[in-house]
Structure formats: structure tokens, C-alpha cells
Amino acid sequence: MRRSVLRRLAAAAAVGVVLAGTVTAVPASATTTAPAPRDGYVKVGYFTQWGIYGRAFTIKKLNDSGAAARLTHLNYAFGNVSPDGRCYVDGPPGEGDAWADYQRPVPAAESVDGVADNWGEPLNGNFGQLQKLKAIHPDLKVLISLGGWSWSTHFSNAALTAESRRKLVSSCIDLYLRGNLPNPDGSAGGPGSLAGVFDGIDIDWEWPGSPGDVDTIYRPKDKQNFTALVAEFRRQLDEFGRANRKHYALTAFVPANPAAIDAGFEVRKVFRNLDFATVQGYDFHGGWELVANQQSALRVPAGATEPDFSVDRTIDAWLDRGAARQKLVLGIPYFGRGWTGVTGGRNGLFGTATGPAPATYEPGYEDYKVLRTKVGQNGYRVYRDLRAGTAWLYDGTTFWTYDDPAVLLQKSLYIRSQRLGGAMIWSLDGDDDRATLTRTLDLGLRTR
């Protein structure tokens, strides 16, 4: 990136690129200084399996908005691990959605190339659309992300022994890389039907050695077993890649909480076998608490109750434990966390709340594309803490903490200044139809 562009980014972040609302002034010394440009920033976006339903976010929209052209990696969320320790797509309702993955005939209006699927083709649904997307963007790497909050239930058991680890990894490679999808009724799938769509595997075990979702199994031995599981994935992926003369990527999603890092990760050993790790840079606070707070600030805001979480503290925690700086990819939210009944605080920040704010799909959780429409409406104003690198909306009662383009520019400068590997997006369906956030992130990390 030319230095003139870097200067514009720094200036934009310093003034907050405010389109509406108010800005809290901050000394120039508090802004991040960007380093000389360098190549190699990764830009990873999560595409959610279920986003095609209520959000109507299809892979065609990902392409048409311009977002796909601005990503280096696309993670498909999620693949599941079965009770008997294998990758599978044919689980019961709530444990799999083969219809969305590869069985649904996609109509022409939703198809990347404008051509409708026919019933009985080997690859329909989202997987078929990913195949078409890669034909347009051959450099885009598509990974299957395994687990997530709801589907990490059986990781601990699957990673427990050398034999169970070999079984899990082998099944994942057979399903997603060799492409041997189930074909129970002859409608879609079959041997080799998915081959060539996925370029690697993302491990999203939440969390080794720590509590996760209500039914997720965890045990102290997870820490060592996660190391062994990553090594087994690397071994089998390399073996499979040699036969295909291709490198298959191996990545992982890792937590923000230092306690979870220490409980579940032998950091130096794990990073030797990962291409990179995407770091949770959000969910620091949310509607499960009764204080309106930041969920993704670069630095802990003044007046916060300590100890607290922030991006810089999370990155420092990983670096202090031996993570490779260039393999740390910062997670950025395309959603906000909100509270209602908020009184007191600093324009709502740190005010007491009565509960999570009403929202479209889940109380206290709202997409950026919805939050951006609230700016200047019904009493909502934008407030910023530029030193902390955070923004929020407040109307005197309801409070939303979220990342907007100005915050993304600040985070891009932080990624550059800290010489990190790049940025990760959760999740792409939260952006608006013009892919405003993804375009901003691409601008901030562009090297030429």
C-alpha cells in the first residue's frame, strides 16, 4: 500500500470517519502508527450454513456484493463431529443440515452463475455454490470449519486416544477432501462428489479443557490431546497433499480468555502445525451480564471494572505464551451486543441494564446491517472512545456495542502495527448488501 494511503487511513481512524453521532476527542499520541507495508495479510470470512434461511444470505450475495473478491480464505460453518468420533453431515435435526449443505436444488435467482440446480445432481446446495464460486475466484481458499459453540460436544472424546484421533481425521479427509458425501436416497452426493471444493480444515473446538455449550464434554487432558489432534491433522493432511501435490491448510479458532488459553493450549507446540489461528476478538461482554459494556474494544476503556478483556490484551496473552506473531489473525465481529433498560454510565457505557436488548434473531445480538440503520433514528447517537478503539449506539435506554467502518480502520492499523497475520470475520452475513465492512477491512489491509 502506498504511504499516502496509509496516511489517509491513519487520519480516518483519528477522526473516527463519523457519518453521524458524536466523537470523543483523543490525543494524537494515542492513535496506532502503521508500519511499512508488507505482503501476506490473510482475510478470512465465515459463511454460515444457516444464513441462507432467515438472513437470506447466499453465496451469490457473497459474490455479487464484492466481498468474495476481497477475501483470501472462506470458512464454511460448520461441520459436526458425531458421538462415535467422525466427521458427518447426515446427523439428526439440530446436528446436521445436509439439505443446506449439498442437497437443496438452488434456483437460478440464488445461483452464483445464474444457472439453477437440477434435482439429482451430485452437488447442489451451498457446497455446489462454493464450487461455482471457486471457478470465479480460483485463488480463494475454502475451508470446512469443524465444531463451533454448538457442535464441539464430542471433540474431547474424539481426541482422547491416538486411535480415536486417527479415526476422526481420516473421516474428515474422506468426507470433505476426498469428497465422499453420503447419498442415501440418490438425490445428491456420492463418491468424490465434493472433491476439490475444500482446501483445508479449520478446527473450531470451543474449548479444550474448559466449559463450553451446556452438553460439551471437556476434561483436563484436552490440553495435551488438542496438541496431538492438531499434529494428527497436519500429518494426514500432508500425506494426502503429497499425493495431490497440494498444500492443505490447517487453522484453528482460539479463545480470548487467558484462563481458557492456559487450560487448553500448549501454545508453542500447537502453532508449529497450524498455518494460522484466528483469535476471538469479540464477545468480551454481552447480555448475560447486567452492565452495558464493550464487546470488542482494542484497549480496555477507562473506567472499566478490572480485570477486563480487550483485543490488545488477548493478542499479548497469546504472544506471551509463545504464539507466532505472523500466525495470529484477529477476529472482528460483524454483529453487536446490546442491553436495554440502561441507566447511568458514560453515555450508557458501564450503565446498569435490565437485560439484553430486543433483536431480530436472538436477544442482545444484532447484525451490523441492522445496527447501521439505527444511526440518527429514534434518538440513537454514535459514541466513540478513540483511545480504546470502540464505538456504541445509545438512545437513553438501549445500548449497542459494535464495530463500524471507523473501528475497522483502527483495527487494520493495529494489525499492521503489531505485524499480525491478518483479520477474520464473524460472520459475513452480518454485513450490508454493499459489503461495506469487508471493503473497509480490505482497504485497511491492502498492500498495493
SERO-437716 format. One record per residue (C-alpha): residue in one letter; y, z, x. Coordinates in steps of 0.1 Angstrom, whole numbers, m for minus. Each point is the difference from the previous one (the first is absolute). Layout:
BEGIN
<'A', <Y, Z, X>> ...
This chain:
BEGIN
<'M', <0, 0, 0>> <'R', <35, m8, 13>> <'R', <21, 29, 10>> <'S', <26, m10, m26>> <'V', <m26, 4, m27>> <'L', <m9, 35, 14>> <'R', <37, 9, m1>> <'R', <2, m11, m37>> <'L', <m31, 21, m8>> <'A', <14, 30, 17>> <'A', <33, m4, m18>> <'A', <m17, m5, m33>> <'A', <m21, 32, 5>> <'A', <31, 19, 11>> <'V', <20, m8, m32>> <'G', <m30, 2, m23>> <'V', <2, m35, m14>> <'V', <13, 16, m32>> <'L', <0, m21, m30>> <'A', <6, 29, m24>> <'G', <4, 37, 2>> <'T', <14, 23, 27>> <'V', <m7, 4, 37>> <'T', <0, 32, 20>> <'A', <19, m7, 33>> <'V', <m19, 6, 32>> <'P', <12, m1, 37>> <'A', <m7, m33, 18>> <'S', <m21, 20, 26>> <'A', <m26, 8, m27>> <'T', <m10, m37, m5>> <'T', <m30, m14, 18>> <'T', <5, m22, 30>> <'A', <m22, m31, m1>> <'P', <m17, m10, 33>> <'A', <m2, m35, 14>> <'P', <m20, m23, m23>> <'R', <m37, m3, 6>> <'D', <m28, m20, m16>> <'G', <m30, 13, m19>> <'Y', <12, 21, m30>> <'V', <m26, 1, m27>> <'K', <10, m1, m36>> <'V', <m29, 13, m22>> <'G', <1, m1, m38>> <'Y', <m24, 15, m24>> <'F', <m10, m21, m30>> <'T', <m15, 22, m28>> <'Q', <m31, m12, m19>> <'W', <14, 15, m32>> <'G', <35, m14, 4>> <'I', <m11, m31, m19>> <'Y', <m2, 20, m32>> <'G', <30, 21, m11>> <'R', <24, m12, 27>> <'A', <m12, m36, m3>> <'F', <4, m4, 37>> <'T', <m22, m28, 12>> <'I', <m7, m16, 33>> <'K', <20, m30, m13>> <'K', <30, 23, m4>> <'L', <m5, 13, 35>> <'N', <2, m36, 13>> <'D', <27, m13, m23>> <'S', <24, 29, 8>> <'G', <m1, m8, 37>> <'A', <m17, 33, 9>> <'A', <m33, m15, 12>> <'A', <19, m21, 26>> <'R', <16, 31, 14>> <'L', <m32, 20, 6>> <'T', <m24, 0, 29>> <'H', <m27, 20, m18>> <'L', <m10, 4, m36>> <'N', <m22, 30, m10>> <'Y', <m20, m3, m32>> <'A', <m2, 34, m17>> <'F', <m27, 11, m4>> <'G', <m37, m3, 9>> <'N', <m22, 28, m10>> <'V', <m28, 20, 17>> <'S', <m30, 7, m22>> <'P', <m18, 33, m4>> <'D', <m28, m14, 22>> <'G', <24, m9, 27>> <'R', <7, m37, m2>> <'C', <28, m23, m7>> <'Y', <m2, m13, m36>> <'V', <20, m18, m27>> <'D', <m24, 4, m29>> <'G', <5, 36, m8>> <'P', <4, 14, m36>> <'P', <34, 1, m17>> <'G', <25, 19, 21>> <'E', <m21, m5, 32>> <'G', <4, m38, 2>> <'D', <16, m30, m16>> <'A', <m20, m31, 9>> <'W', <18, m18, m28>> <'A', <34, 3, 17>> <'D', <m15, m5, 35>> <'Y', <m19, m33, m5>> <'Q', <m13, m6, m35>> <'R', <32, m6, m21>> <'P', <8, m37, m5>> <'V', <37, m1, 10>> <'P', <20, m23, m22>> <'A', <22, m28, 15>> <'A', <32, 20, m7>> <'E', <m12, 28, 22>> <'S', <m17, m20, 27>> <'V', <15, m4, 35>> <'D', <m5, m38, 0>> <'G', <5, m5, m38>> <'V', <m37, m9, m5>> <'A', <m19, 21, m25>> <'D', <m34, 16, 8>> <'N', <m31, m12, m18>> <'W', <m26, 24, m13>> <'G', <m29, 2, 23>> <'E', <18, m9, 32>> <'P', <m12, 20, 31>> <'L', <33, 16, 5>> <'N', <25, 8, m27>> <'G', <24, 29, m6>> <'N', <21, 16, 27>> <'F', <m24, m10, 28>> <'G', <2, m36, m10>> <'Q', <38, 2, 0>> <'L', <0, 16, 35>> <'Q', <m21, m30, 12>> <'K', <27, m24, m14>> <'L', <28, 22, 15>> <'K', <m15, m3, 34>> <'A', <m2, m38, m3>> <'I', <39, 1, m3>> <'H', <5, 28, 26>> <'P', <m28, m4, 26>> <'D', <15, 26, 24>> <'L', <m1, 27, m27>> <'K', <m27, 25, 7>> <'V', <m17, 15, m31>> <'L', <m18, 33, 3>> <'I', <m21, 19, m25>> <'S', <12, 36, m3>> <'L', <m28, 24, m6>> <'G', <5, 33, m19>> <'G', <35, 11, m11>> <'W', <7, 32, m18>> <'S', <m25, m5, m28>> <'W', <m28, m18, 19>> <'S', <m4, 22, 31>> <'T', <m25, 21, m18>> <'H', <m31, m9, 20>> <'F', <15, m8, 34>> <'S', <m11, 34, 15>> <'N', <m36, m5, m10>> <'A', <0, m36, 12>> <'A', <14, 10, 34>> <'L', <m24, 30, 4>> <'T', <m27, m14, 23>> <'A', <m4, m30, 24>> <'E', <m24, m16, m25>> <'S', <24, 5, m30>> <'R', <29, m14, 20>> <'R', <m20, m31, 11>> <'K', <m10, m5, m37>> <'L', <35, 2, m13>> <'V', <16, m23, 26>> <'S', <m28, m25, m3>> <'S', <4, m1, m38>> <'C', <38, m5, 3>> <'I', <m4, m29, 24>> <'D', <m27, m16, m22>> <'L', <21, 3, m32>> <'Y', <35, m8, 12>> <'L', <m4, m21, 32>> <'R', <m33, m18, m5>> <'G', <12, m2, m35>> <'N', <m33, 8, m19>> <'L', <14, 10, m33>> <'P', <m22, 11, m29>> <'N', <m7, m27, m26>> <'P', <m17, 20, m28>> <'D', <6, m25, m29>> <'G', <5, m33, 19>> <'S', <37, 0, m8>> <'A', <15, 5, 35>> <'G', <m9, 12, 34>> <'G', <m32, m6, 19>> <'P', <m10, m3, 37>> <'G', <29, m10, 22>> <'S', <25, m4, m29>> <'L', <26, 23, 16>> <'A', <m5, m11, 36>> <'G', <33, m8, 18>> <'V', <23, 19, m23>> <'F', <2, 33, 18>> <'D', <10, 3, 37>> <'G', <m8, 37, 5>> <'I', <m3, 35, m15>> <'D', <25, 27, m7>> <'I', <m14, 36, m3>> <'D', <19, 20, m25>> <'W', <m20, 32, 0>> <'E', <23, 27, m16>> <'W', <m7, 23, 18>> <'P', <m26, 8, 27>> <'G', <m4, 38, 2>> <'S', <26, 7, m27>> <'P', <1, 2, m38>> <'G', <8, m32, m18>> <'D', <m6, m10, m36>> <'V', <m18, 26, m22>> <'D', <m35, m14, 6>> <'T', <4, m11, 36>> <'I', <m26, 15, 24>> <'Y', <13, 14, 33>> <'R', <m14, 21, 28>> <'P', <11, 12, 34>> <'K', <m23, m25, 18>> <'D', <21, m28, m15>> <'K', <23, 0, 30>> <'Q', <m27, m10, 25>> <'N', <m18, m21, m26>> <'F', <32, m20, m7>> <'T', <2, m8, 37>> <'A', <m36, m11, 0>> <'L', <5, m21, m32>> <'V', <30, m18, 15>> <'A', <m21, m7, 32>> <'E', <m28, m14, m21>> <'F', <23, m22, m20>> <'R', <14, m13, 33>> <'R', <m34, m6, 15>> <'Q', <m14, m19, m30>> <'L', <33, m20, m5>> <'D', <0, m11, 36>> <'E', <m37, m10, m2>> <'F', <7, m20, m32>> <'G', <31, m15, 16>> <'R', <m18, m12, 31>> <'A', <m23, m21, m22>> <'N', <31, m14, m18>> <'R', <23, m2, 31>> <'K', <25, 21, m19>> <'H', <16, 34, 3>> <'Y', <m3, 20, m32>> <'A', <28, 26, m4>> <'L', <m8, 37, m5>> <'T', <28, 22, m13>> <'A', <4, 34, m17>> <'F', <24, 18, m23>> <'V', <8, 34, 14>> <'P', <18, 31, m14>> <'A', <35, 14, 5>> <'N', <m10, 37, 0>> <'P', <m7, 14, 35>> <'A', <m26, 24, m15>> <'A', <m19, m30, m14>> <'I', <3, m18, 34>> <'D', <m15, 30, 18>> <'A', <m27, 5, m25>> <'G', <m13, m36, m1>> <'F', <10, m21, 30>> <'E', <m9, 0, 37>> <'V', <31, m21, 6>> <'R', <m5, m14, 34>> <'K', <m36, m10, m6>> <'V', <7, m15, m34>> <'F', <30, m22, 12>> <'R', <m21, m16, 27>> <'N', <m20, m19, m27>> <'L', <28, m8, m25>> <'D', <22, m30, 1>> <'F', <26, 22, m15>> <'A', <4, 29, m25>> <'T', <24, 0, m30>> <'V', <17, 34, m3>> <'Q', <8, 17, m33>> <'G', <38, 0, m1>> <'Y', <4, 11, m36>> <'D', <m13, 26, m25>> <'F', <16, 28, 20>> <'H', <11, 15, m34>> <'G', <m6, m9, m36>> <'G', <m3, 12, m36>> <'W', <m28, 25, 8>> <'E', <29, 21, 13>> <'L', <30, 14, m20>> <'V', <27, m8, 25>> <'A', <16, m35, 1>> <'N', <m5, m11, 36>> <'Q', <m3, m30, 23>> <'Q', <m34, m18, 2>> <'S', <6, m23, 30>> <'A', <30, 10, 21>> <'L', <3, m11, 36>> <'R', <12, 35, 9>> <'V', <m2, 33, m18>> <'P', <33, 4, m20>> <'A', <23, 29, 8>> <'G', <m7, 29, m24>> <'A', <m37, m7, m4>> <'T', <m25, 28, m2>> <'E', <m19, 1, 32>> <'P', <m26, m10, 10>> <'D', <5, m34, m15>> <'F', <m12, m36, 5>> <'S', <18, m31, 12>> <'V', <m8, m33, 16>> <'D', <12, 10, 35>> <'R', <m21, 32, m1>> <'T', <m30, m19, m12>> <'I', <2, m26, 27>> <'D', <7, 27, 26>> <'A', <m31, 19, m11>> <'W', <m22, m31, 6>> <'L', <16, m7, 33>> <'D', <m3, 36, 12>> <'R', <m38, m2, m7>> <'G', <m4, m32, 20>> <'A', <4, m29, m24>> <'A', <10, m33, 16>> <'R', <36, m6, m10>> <'Q', <m4, m38, m5>> <'K', <m29, 7, m23>> <'L', <20, 22, m24>> <'V', <11, m20, m31>> <'L', <24, 19, m23>> <'G', <m8, 1, m37>> <'I', <29, m7, m23>> <'P', <0, 6, m38>> <'Y', <9, m26, m26>> <'F', <1, 28, m25>> <'G', <20, 31, m7>> <'R', <m9, 36, m9>> <'G', <20, 16, m28>> <'W', <7, 33, m18>> <'T', <18, 9, m33>> <'G', <18, 30, m12>> <'V', <17, 2, 35>> <'T', <28, 25, 4>> <'G', <19, 11, 31>> <'G', <m6, m13, 35>> <'R', <21, m26, 19>> <'N', <5, m27, m26>> <'G', <m34, 9, m13>> <'L', <m17, 2, 35>> <'F', <m18, 33, 3>> <'G', <8, 8, m37>> <'T', <m25, 18, m22>> <'A', <m19, m21, m24>> <'T', <m20, 5, m32>> <'G', <m26, m27, 9>> <'P', <m7, m36, 11>> <'A', <23, m26, m15>> <'P', <m13, m23, m27>> <'A', <m11, m34, 14>> <'T', <m18, m32, m9>> <'Y', <m35, 7, 12>> <'E', <m1, 36, 14>> <'P', <24, 29, m4>> <'G', <21, 4, 31>> <'Y', <m9, m34, 15>> <'E', <20, m32, m6>> <'D', <1, m35, 17>> <'Y', <31, m10, 20>> <'K', <5, m30, m23>> <'V', <5, 24, m29>> <'L', <22, 25, 19>> <'R', <24, m27, 13>> <'T', <9, m8, m37>> <'K', <11, 36, m5>> <'V', <28, m2, 26>> <'G', <33, 4, m18>> <'Q', <m17, 3, m34>> <'N', <0, 30, m23>> <'G', <18, 22, 25>> <'Y', <m23, m7, 29>> <'R', <17, m1, 34>> <'V', <m14, m7, 35>> <'Y', <4, 28, 26>> <'R', <m9, m3, 37>> <'D', <m5, 22, 30>> <'L', <4, m24, 28>> <'R', <m9, 25, 27>> <'A', <m33, 7, m18>> <'G', <m5, m36, m9>> <'T', <m7, 6, m37>> <'A', <14, m11, m34>> <'W', <m3, 13, m35>> <'L', <11, m6, m36>> <'Y', <14, 27, m22>> <'D', <15, 1, m35>> <'G', <7, 37, m2>> <'T', <m35, 7, m14>> <'T', <m26, m25, 15>> <'F', <m4, m5, 37>> <'W', <m19, m28, 18>> <'T', <m5, m2, 37>> <'Y', <m8, m35, 12>> <'D', <5, m26, 28>> <'D', <24, m28, m6>> <'P', <11, m29, 23>> <'A', <25, 22, 19>> <'V', <m27, 26, 7>> <'L', <m24, m28, 11>> <'L', <25, m13, 25>> <'Q', <3, 35, 15>> <'K', <m38, 3, 2>> <'S', <m2, m34, 16>> <'L', <24, 12, 27>> <'Y', <m21, 31, 4>> <'I', <m32, m20, 5>> <'R', <18, m21, 26>> <'S', <16, 29, 18>> <'Q', <m33, 19, 2>> <'R', <m20, m31, 10>> <'L', <m25, 4, m28>> <'G', <m24, m27, m11>> <'G', <17, m9, m33>> <'A', <2, 9, m37>> <'M', <m25, 4, m29>> <'I', <9, m4, m37>> <'W', <m15, 20, m28>> <'S', <m1, m20, m21>> <'L', <12, m35, m5>> <'D', <0, 1, m38>> <'G', <29, 25, 1>> <'D', <25, m26, 13>> <'D', <21, m22, m22>> <'D', <m6, m37, m8>> <'R', <20, m11, 30>> <'A', <m19, 22, 25>> <'T', <33, 17, 9>> <'L', <m16, 28, 19>> <'T', <m24, m22, 19>> <'R', <27, m24, 9>> <'T', <21, 29, 13>> <'L', <m29, 14, 20>> <'D', <m7, m34, 15>> <'L', <37, m4, 10>> <'G', <0, 34, 16>> <'L', <m31, m7, 21>> <'R', <6, m36, 7>> <'T', <m2, m8, 37>> <'R', <15, m35, 0>> 
